[in-house]
Amino acid sequence: MGQGLWRVARNQQLQHQGYSEQGYLTREHGRRIATNNLSNASHRKQTQGGIDIYHLLKTRKSKEQEGFINLEMLPPELSFTILSYLNATDLCLASCVWQDLANDELLWQGLCKSTWGHCSIYNKNPPLGFSFRKLYMQLDEGSLTFNANPDEGVNYFMSKGILDDSPKEIAKFIFCTRTLNWKKLRIYLDERRDVLDDLVTLHNFRNQFLPNALREFFRHIHAPEERGEYLETLITKFSHRFCACNPDLMRELGLSPDAVYVLCYSLILLSIDLTSPHVKNKMSKREFIRNTRRAAQNISEDFVGHLYDNIYLIGHVAA
């Protein structure tokens, strides 16, 4: 009885406030419709003047059903730009679909020159039947042969007319190529000192700090793992080349090729001392300055101190 009276009173109160059960549901339904309409209107407003998202998704779905975009339907400049990002293997695969585009000489010429920066054949009139795609295959074959046997690799390049039989041309080829095995290259340069001389002259150390120049030198001509006659030859050639590239600096600091030779050896020993995990008591800056100036007395203390800081902060000169 009490609960019935309470429900009657509550219904009268809701009817008085306009929130009858049926009215409440009607209003709630109307509120949701209004919210959806507002959201749709806001979405249309955001996309108005821009990209129709629905149309974009529909177009994308239809494109996926059709497959890849046909590069032959695009402007040639755009097609070549897309294919220029492919390596040789992917470009060969692309030629199975777009033969005319993927076999374009400019694409294969770019691949050749980006991998092998210098070849004697680049500066010659191409022979009959020449193609850069065929040249790429020959350069790749020759590089693999060189990495197995350097002499046979060089002979292969010469037999194909890719390189001239000249120490300077061979040195330029080595200087501009990064696909050669550095261990095999070190053996080859140790045997061909004429090529090594021309390779050293290709370096330009002008206005470079001595440790940085030595790092660049050893990136192209890797140092041997053990001290010996070949390492002494490399440091001697580097010292003369560094002085030739920086005559004003040498006069200002009072350095000679012999003094630079001593500094290079000191930098190598310091690099080993600071980077080797087997050396527990590292050489201090004061010790390095004292030992170096004892070997080369004309060198200023500040200059030697900067050498130590460079090795300490950047690392090994022949890593």
Phi, psi and chi 1 to 4 in degrees:
 res  aa     phi    psi   chi1   chi2   chi3   chi4
   1 MET       -  -46.5  179.9   69.4  177.7      -
   2 GLY   -64.9  -43.2      -      -      -      -
   3 GLN   -64.8  -38.0  -66.5 -179.7   -5.9      -
   4 GLY   -63.2  -46.3      -      -      -      -
   5 LEU   -60.3  -36.4  -67.6  175.7      -      -
   6 TRP   -66.9  -40.4  179.3   84.5      -      -
   7 ARG   -66.6  -40.5  -71.3  176.8  179.1  173.2
   8 VAL   -61.2  -45.3  172.2      -      -      -
   9 ALA   -63.7  -39.5      -      -      -      -
  10 ARG   -68.2  -39.4 -179.7   59.7  175.9  167.6
  11 ASN   -65.4  -40.6  -70.8  -24.3      -      -
  12 GLN   -62.7  -38.4  -68.7  176.9   -7.3      -
  13 GLN   -64.9  -42.9 -177.2 -179.8    4.6      -
  14 LEU   -66.9  -38.6  -68.7  175.1      -      -
  15 GLN   -65.1  -37.4  -70.0  175.4    1.7      -
  16 HIS   -64.1  -35.9  176.7   72.5      -      -
  17 GLN   -88.2   -3.5  -64.8  177.8   -4.4      -
  18 GLY    81.4   23.8      -      -      -      -
  19 TYR  -122.2   49.6  -76.2   94.3      -      -
  20 SER   -65.4  162.2   64.5      -      -      -
  21 GLU   -60.3  -40.7 -168.7  169.5  -38.1      -
  22 GLN   -72.5  -40.5 -177.7  177.1    0.5      -
  23 GLY   -65.0  -37.0      -      -      -      -
  24 TYR   -63.6  -44.1  174.0   78.4      -      -
  25 LEU   -64.7  -39.3  -67.3  175.8      -      -
  26 THR   -63.4  -45.0  -57.5      -      -      -
  27 ARG   -66.6  -39.1  -74.7  179.5  174.0   80.4
  28 GLU   -64.0  -40.9  179.6   65.8   14.4      -
  29 HIS   -64.2  -41.6  179.9   67.2      -      -
  30 GLY   -65.6  -35.5      -      -      -      -
  31 ARG   -66.2  -40.4 -176.3 -175.0   64.7   80.3
  32 ARG   -66.6  -39.2  -69.3 -179.9  179.3  178.1
  33 ILE   -63.3  -42.5  -66.3  175.7      -      -
  34 ALA   -63.7  -40.6      -      -      -      -
  35 THR   -63.4  -44.1  -57.4      -      -      -
  36 ASN   -62.7  -42.0  -68.5  -24.7      -      -
  37 ASN   -62.7  -40.6  -67.5  -23.8      -      -
  38 LEU   -64.6  -41.8 -179.4   62.2      -      -
  39 SER   -64.2  -42.9  176.8      -      -      -
  40 ASN   -65.5  -38.5  -67.9  -25.6      -      -
  41 ALA   -65.4  -41.5      -      -      -      -
  42 SER   -63.4  -40.2  176.2      -      -      -
  43 HIS   -64.7  -41.8  179.3   71.6      -      -
  44 ARG   -65.4  -34.2  -73.4 -165.9  -60.2  -90.4
  45 LYS   -67.8  -38.4 -176.1  177.7  179.9 -180.0
  46 GLN   -68.8  -37.3  -70.3  176.8   -1.2      -
  47 THR   -89.0   -7.7   58.2      -      -      -
  48 GLN   -67.3  130.4 -174.0  176.3    5.4      -
  49 GLY    81.9   -4.0      -      -      -      -
  50 GLY  -118.0 -144.3      -      -      -      -
  51 ILE   -91.5  132.8  -59.9  174.9      -      -
  52 ASP   -77.7  109.7 -171.8  -16.1      -      -
  53 ILE   -61.9  -41.5  -56.4  -61.3      -      -
  54 TYR   -63.4  -45.2  173.4   76.6      -      -
  55 HIS   -64.1  -37.9  177.8   69.8      -      -
  56 LEU   -63.6  -46.1  179.1   62.5      -      -
  57 LEU   -64.9  -38.3  -66.2  175.6      -      -
  58 LYS   -65.9  -42.0 -176.1  178.0  179.4  180.0
  59 THR   -64.9  -41.5  -55.3      -      -      -
  60 ARG   -62.2  -41.2 -179.8  178.9  178.0 -176.6
  61 LYS   -64.1  -40.6 -176.0  176.9 -179.8 -179.3
  62 SER   -67.6  -34.7   62.0      -      -      -
  63 LYS   -67.5  -39.6  -70.2  -66.6 -177.1 -177.8
  64 GLU   -63.6  -34.7  -69.7  176.3   -9.1      -
  65 GLN   -69.6  -33.3  -67.3  174.1   -7.7      -
  66 GLU   -75.4  -30.7  -66.3  175.8    1.8      -
  67 GLY   111.8 -159.3      -      -      -      -
  68 PHE   -69.7  157.8  -68.5  105.6      -      -
  69 ILE   -70.6  136.7  -62.5  175.2      -      -
  70 ASN   -80.4  112.8 -172.0   -1.2      -      -
  71 LEU   -64.1  -24.3  -66.1 -178.4      -      -
  72 GLU   -70.0  -17.3  -65.6  178.4  -14.0      -
  73 MET   -85.5  -12.1  -57.0  -60.8  -66.2      -
  74 LEU   -88.8  164.9  -61.2  176.6      -      -
  75 PRO   -60.6  143.3  -23.7   32.6      -      -
  76 PRO   -56.2  -38.5  -23.8   32.9      -      -
  77 GLU   -61.3  -41.5  -62.7   82.2    0.8      -
  78 LEU   -69.3  -39.9 -178.9   57.5      -      -
  79 SER   -63.0  -44.3  -59.1      -      -      -
  80 PHE   -66.5  -34.7  -70.6  137.1      -      -
  81 THR   -64.5  -41.7  -58.6      -      -      -
  82 ILE   -64.2  -45.7  -65.9  172.3      -      -
  83 LEU   -70.9  -22.3  -67.8  174.8      -      -
  84 SER   -68.1  -16.1   66.4      -      -      -
  85 TYR   -84.5   -5.2  -71.6   96.6      -      -
  86 LEU   -86.5  150.1  -58.9 -179.4      -      -
  87 ASN   -83.6 -178.7   56.5   30.8      -      -
  88 ALA   -63.6  -40.4      -      -      -      -
  89 THR   -63.8  -47.2  -57.2      -      -      -
  90 ASP   -67.1  -33.2  -66.7  -24.3      -      -
  91 LEU   -68.9  -35.2 -164.2   56.4      -      -
  92 CYS   -64.8  -39.7  -73.2      -      -      -
  93 LEU   -66.4  -38.8  -65.3  174.6      -      -
  94 ALA   -65.4  -30.0      -      -      -      -
  95 SER   -67.3  -18.0   65.7      -      -      -
  96 CYS   -70.5  -23.5  -61.5      -      -      -
  97 VAL  -103.4  -48.9 -178.4      -      -      -
  98 TRP  -116.2   77.4  -55.2  -71.3      -      -
  99 GLN   -62.2  -47.0 -174.6  173.0    1.3      -
 100 ASP   -65.6  -39.4  -66.7  -23.5      -      -
 101 LEU   -73.2  -49.4  -70.4  173.7      -      -
 102 ALA   -73.0  -17.8      -      -      -      -
 103 ASN   -94.7   11.2  -73.4  -28.8      -      -
 104 ASP   -62.7  137.3 -173.5   79.4      -      -
 105 GLU   -64.9  -34.5  -78.7  -68.4  -82.9      -
 106 LEU   -64.7  -37.0  -69.7  177.4      -      -
 107 LEU   -64.0  -47.1  -68.7  175.0      -      -
 108 TRP   -72.7  -30.1  -72.9   99.0      -      -
 109 GLN   -64.1  -41.2 -179.7 -178.8    0.4      -
 110 GLY   -63.0  -39.9      -      -      -      -
 111 LEU   -65.0  -40.9  -78.5  175.4      -      -
 112 CYS   -63.0  -49.6  -70.4      -      -      -
 113 LYS   -75.8  -23.3  -67.7 -171.8  175.3 -178.3
 114 SER   -77.0  -23.8   63.0      -      -      -
 115 THR   -98.0  -43.1  -51.2      -      -      -
 116 TRP  -120.0   94.7  -60.3  -85.7      -      -
 117 GLY   -64.9  -27.9      -      -      -      -
 118 HIS  -136.0  130.3  175.8   82.3      -      -
 119 CYS  -142.4  145.6  -67.9      -      -      -
 120 SER   -61.3  -31.9  -56.4      -      -      -
 121 ILE   -68.7  -20.2 -162.0  172.6      -      -
 122 TYR   -62.1  -31.9  -67.6  160.5      -      -
 123 ASN   -99.6   15.2  -57.3  -41.1      -      -
 124 LYS  -115.1  161.8  -62.3  178.9 -179.3  179.8
 125 ASN   -70.7  125.8  -68.3  -34.0      -      -
 126 PRO   -62.9  138.8   22.3  -31.2      -      -
 127 PRO   -70.5  170.9   26.4  -33.7      -      -
 128 LEU   -64.3  132.5 -174.1   64.2      -      -
 129 GLY    81.4   12.7      -      -      -      -
 130 PHE   -73.8  141.5  172.5   83.5      -      -
 131 SER  -146.9  144.2   72.0      -      -      -
 132 PHE   -70.8  -24.1  -83.4   99.2      -      -
 133 ARG   -67.0  -43.2  176.6  171.5  178.3  170.6
 134 LYS   -65.8  -38.7 -179.8 -179.3  177.7 -178.8
 135 LEU   -63.0  -39.6  177.1   62.4      -      -
 136 TYR   -60.0  -43.9 -176.0   95.5      -      -
 137 MET   -62.7  -39.0  -55.9  -55.0  173.3      -
 138 GLN   -68.9  -40.5  -67.5  175.1  -17.9      -
 139 LEU   -64.3  -40.3  -74.4  167.5      -      -
 140 ASP   -65.8  -42.3 -172.2   55.8      -      -
 141 GLU   -64.6  -41.6  178.5   67.9   22.3      -
 142 GLY   -65.9  -36.9      -      -      -      -
 143 SER   -66.1  -41.8  -62.0      -      -      -
 144 LEU   -63.9  -38.4  -66.7  175.2      -      -
 145 THR   -65.8  -42.1  -55.0      -      -      -
 146 PHE   -60.7  -42.0 -176.1   96.2      -      -
 147 ASN   -68.2  -17.0  -67.3  -22.0      -      -
 148 ALA   -94.1  -42.9      -      -      -      -
 149 ASN  -148.8  105.6 -172.1  -47.2      -      -
 150 PRO   -57.0  -42.6  -25.5   34.3      -      -
 151 ASP   -63.3  -43.1  -69.0  -33.1      -      -
 152 GLU   -65.8  -35.9  -69.1 -176.6    3.5      -
 153 GLY   -64.7  -44.5      -      -      -      -
 154 VAL   -64.5  -41.5  173.2      -      -      -
 155 ASN   -62.8  -35.5  -68.5  -26.7      -      -
 156 TYR   -63.4  -45.8  175.7   87.3      -      -
 157 PHE   -60.5  -41.0  -70.9  130.4      -      -
 158 MET   -68.8  -38.0  -66.9  178.6 -177.8      -
 159 SER   -66.9  -27.7   65.8      -      -      -
 160 LYS   -89.7    0.2  -61.4  -62.4 -177.8 -179.4
 161 GLY    77.0   12.5      -      -      -      -
 162 ILE   -77.1  -38.3  -62.6  173.7      -      -
 163 LEU  -123.3  144.8  -79.6 -179.4      -      -
 164 ASP   -84.3  153.0  -67.7  -20.3      -      -
 165 ASP   -79.2   73.4 -171.1    4.5      -      -
 166 SER  -144.0  132.1  164.3      -      -      -
 167 PRO   -56.8  -36.8  -24.6   33.8      -      -
 168 LYS   -66.6  -41.0 -177.3  176.5  -67.3 -174.4
 169 GLU   -67.7  -40.2  -73.8  -63.1  -56.9      -
 170 ILE   -64.9  -40.0  -62.0  173.9      -      -
 171 ALA   -64.3  -41.0      -      -      -      -
 172 LYS   -64.6  -39.8  -71.8 -179.2  179.5  178.9
 173 PHE   -62.0  -45.1  174.8   79.3      -      -
 174 ILE   -64.8  -40.9  -66.5  173.1      -      -
 175 PHE   -64.3  -33.5 -174.5   79.7      -      -
 176 CYS  -101.1    9.8  -60.5      -      -      -
 177 THR  -118.7  136.6  -57.2      -      -      -
 178 ARG  -116.6    8.2  -63.9  -68.3  176.1  -90.8
 179 THR   -98.9    3.3   59.8      -      -      -
 180 LEU   -87.9  139.5  -56.3  179.6      -      -
 181 ASN   -67.8  124.2 -177.5  -84.4      -      -
 182 TRP   -69.1  -28.0   64.0  -89.8      -      -
 183 LYS   -69.9  -44.1  -68.4 -176.3  178.6 -179.7
 184 LYS   -66.6  -36.4  -63.1  -65.7 -176.8  179.1
 185 LEU   -65.5  -38.7 -178.7   58.8      -      -
 186 ARG   -63.3  -40.9 -173.8  174.6   62.7 -167.0
 187 ILE   -64.1  -42.3  -64.0  173.4      -      -
 188 TYR   -64.3  -44.8  179.7   78.1      -      -
 189 LEU   -68.7  -31.3  -67.2  176.4      -      -
 190 ASP   -65.0  -32.1 -169.0   13.2      -      -
 191 GLU   -86.4  -31.7  -63.2  174.5   -9.1      -
 192 ARG  -108.0   80.4  -67.4  -69.6  -56.1  -90.5
 193 ARG   -68.6  -24.8  -62.7  -61.2  175.0   91.4
 194 ASP   -66.5  -39.4   54.3  -16.1      -      -
 195 VAL   -67.8  -38.5  176.7      -      -      -
 196 LEU   -61.7  -41.3  177.3   60.7      -      -
 197 ASP   -60.8  -45.8  -69.3  -22.5      -      -
 198 ASP   -68.5  -32.3  -72.3  -44.3      -      -
 199 LEU   -67.6  -37.1 -175.9   58.4      -      -
 200 VAL   -66.5  -38.9  171.9      -      -      -
 201 THR   -69.4  -15.7   57.9      -      -      -
 202 LEU   -75.1  -16.1  -67.6  174.6      -      -
 203 HIS   -81.0  139.8  -69.5   80.9      -      -
 204 ASN  -119.2  108.6 -177.2   12.1      -      -
 205 PHE  -103.9   21.2  -57.9  121.8      -      -
 206 ARG   -63.9  131.6 -176.6  172.0  179.2   80.7
 207 ASN    59.8   26.2  -63.5  -32.0      -      -
 208 GLN  -102.3  144.3  -69.4 -167.9   30.6      -
 209 PHE   -70.5  142.1 -166.4   36.2      -      -
 210 LEU   -52.6  -49.1 -179.8   59.5      -      -
 211 PRO   -62.6  -37.1  -20.3   32.4      -      -
 212 ASN   -67.4  -39.3  -62.8  -27.0      -      -
 213 ALA   -65.2  -37.8      -      -      -      -
 214 LEU   -67.0  -36.8 -164.8   57.4      -      -
 215 ARG   -63.5  -45.0  -73.4 -170.0 -172.7   92.4
 216 GLU   -61.7  -40.4 -180.0 -176.8  -24.1      -
 217 PHE   -61.5  -44.4  179.3   74.8      -      -
 218 PHE   -78.3  -12.0  -77.1  132.9      -      -
 219 ARG   -73.0  -32.0  -87.4 -163.2  -66.1  -91.9
 220 HIS   -90.8  -37.1  -73.1   93.0      -      -
 221 ILE  -122.6   97.7  -52.5  173.0      -      -
 222 HIS   -67.6  138.1  -69.3  -91.1      -      -
 223 ALA   -74.5  147.6      -      -      -      -
 224 PRO   -68.1  158.1   24.1  -32.6      -      -
 225 GLU   -74.1  -21.9  -62.0  174.9   -4.4      -
 226 GLU  -125.2  152.4  -62.7  178.8   -2.7      -
 227 ARG   -71.3  141.3  -81.7 -177.1  -79.2  178.0
 228 GLY  -178.6 -165.6      -      -      -      -
 229 GLU   -65.1  -36.2 -173.5  -90.3  -23.8      -
 230 TYR   -66.9  -41.0 -179.3   58.1      -      -
 231 LEU   -64.3  -41.6  178.3   60.3      -      -
 232 GLU   -61.9  -39.0  -66.2  177.7    0.7      -
 233 THR   -63.5  -43.3  -59.1      -      -      -
 234 LEU   -62.4  -44.8  -69.1 -179.4      -      -
 235 ILE   -67.8  -37.1  -63.5  177.2      -      -
 236 THR   -63.3  -45.9  -59.3      -      -      -
 237 LYS   -66.1  -38.7  -66.5 -178.2 -179.4  -61.8
 238 PHE   -64.4  -43.3  168.3   81.4      -      -
 239 SER   -60.1  -44.9  -58.4      -      -      -
 240 HIS   -66.9  -38.9  -76.3   83.8      -      -
 241 ARG   -68.1  -39.6 -177.9   59.4 -177.3  167.9
 242 PHE   -64.5  -41.6 -175.7   81.6      -      -
 243 CYS   -67.6  -36.4  -67.9      -      -      -
 244 ALA   -67.2  -32.3      -      -      -      -
 245 CYS   -80.8  -18.9  -67.0      -      -      -
 246 ASN  -132.8   62.6  -60.1  -80.0      -      -
 247 PRO   -65.7  -38.7   23.3  -32.3      -      -
 248 ASP   -66.0  -41.7  -62.8  -24.5      -      -
 249 LEU   -64.9  -38.6  179.2   63.1      -      -
 250 MET   -64.5  -39.1  -64.2  -59.1  101.9      -
 251 ARG   -69.6  -38.8  -75.3 -166.6  -63.6  -92.7
 252 GLU   -65.7  -42.1  179.8 -177.4  -13.2      -
 253 LEU   -88.4   -9.2  -62.2  176.2      -      -
 254 GLY    69.7   37.1      -      -      -      -
 255 LEU  -102.3  148.0  -63.8  177.4      -      -
 256 SER  -120.3  167.5   63.9      -      -      -
 257 PRO   -55.4  -34.5  -28.0   35.3      -      -
 258 ASP   -67.2  -38.5  -68.2  -22.7      -      -
 259 ALA   -68.1  -40.1      -      -      -      -
 260 VAL   -64.6  -36.5  174.6      -      -      -
 261 TYR   -59.6  -44.4  178.1   90.3      -      -
 262 VAL   -64.2  -41.5  172.3      -      -      -
 263 LEU   -64.3  -39.4  -69.0  176.2      -      -
 264 CYS   -63.4  -43.3  -70.5      -      -      -
 265 TYR   -63.9  -40.5 -112.7  116.3      -      -
 266 SER   -62.6  -39.0  -60.9      -      -      -
 267 LEU   -67.4  -38.3  -69.6  172.2      -      -
 268 ILE   -65.6  -44.7  -67.5  174.5      -      -
 269 LEU   -65.0  -39.7  -65.1  176.2      -      -
 270 LEU   -65.7  -39.2  176.9   63.0      -      -
 271 SER   -60.2  -43.7  -61.2      -      -      -
 272 ILE   -64.8  -41.8  -63.3  173.2      -      -
 273 ASP   -64.1  -42.8 -174.8  -85.0      -      -
 274 LEU   -81.1  -26.1  -66.2 -178.4      -      -
 275 THR  -101.5  -17.4   59.7      -      -      -
 276 SER   -76.7  130.0  175.7      -      -      -
 277 PRO   -72.8  -12.8   26.9  -33.7      -      -
 278 HIS   -82.8  -15.2  -56.6  -67.9      -      -
 279 VAL   -95.7  111.0  179.7      -      -      -
 280 LYS   -84.4  -44.4  -64.6 -176.9  179.2  179.5
 281 ASN   -91.4   95.4  -62.1  -37.1      -      -
 282 LYS   -72.0  148.3  -54.7  -64.5 -176.3 -178.6
 283 MET   -69.7  131.8 -175.4 -176.2  -60.0      -
 284 SER   -83.7  166.3   64.9      -      -      -
 285 LYS   -63.3  -39.4 -173.5  174.8 -178.1  178.0
 286 ARG   -64.2  -40.9 -174.8 -177.2  -59.6  -86.6
 287 GLU   -65.9  -40.5  -68.4  173.7  -24.7      -
 288 PHE   -64.1  -42.9  177.1   73.9      -      -
 289 ILE   -63.6  -43.1  -66.3  174.2      -      -
 290 ARG   -65.1  -45.7 -176.7  178.7   65.7 -111.7
 291 ASN   -67.1  -39.1  -64.1  -22.6      -      -
 292 THR   -70.4  -42.6  -56.2      -      -      -
 293 ARG   -71.4  -21.4  -64.1 -165.2   67.4 -164.0
 294 ARG   -69.9  -33.6 -171.9 -179.9  -60.9  168.6
 295 ALA   -84.5  -33.3      -      -      -      -
 296 ALA  -131.8   96.0      -      -      -      -
 297 GLN   -74.9  -22.4  -60.5  177.8   -1.8      -
 298 ASN   -81.5   -4.7  -64.2  -29.9      -      -
 299 ILE   -83.6  136.1  -56.7  174.7      -      -
 300 SER   -71.7  152.1   67.0      -      -      -
 301 GLU   -66.6  -37.5 -177.7  175.2  -22.6      -
 302 ASP   -64.5  -41.0  -68.9  -21.3      -      -
 303 PHE   -63.7  -43.5 -179.8   73.9      -      -
 304 VAL   -65.6  -35.9  179.5      -      -      -
 305 GLY   -64.0  -37.6      -      -      -      -
 306 HIS   -66.4  -34.3  -68.6  -40.1      -      -
 307 LEU   -61.4  -43.9  -64.0  177.9      -      -
 308 TYR   -62.8  -44.8 -178.7   93.6      -      -
 309 ASP   -60.5  -39.0  -66.0  -22.4      -      -
 310 ASN   -63.0  -46.1 -176.5  -80.7      -      -
 311 ILE   -66.9  -39.6  -56.5  -60.3      -      -
 312 TYR   -65.3  -36.9 -176.4   83.5      -      -
 313 LEU   -90.0  -38.2  -65.0  173.7      -      -
 314 ILE   -97.8  -40.8  -60.7  179.5      -      -
 315 GLY   121.4 -164.7      -      -      -      -
 316 HIS   -59.9  142.8 -153.4  -57.3      -      -
 317 VAL   -84.9  -17.3  -67.8      -      -      -
 318 ALA  -125.1   27.2      -      -      -      -
 319 ALA   -73.2      -      -      -      -      -
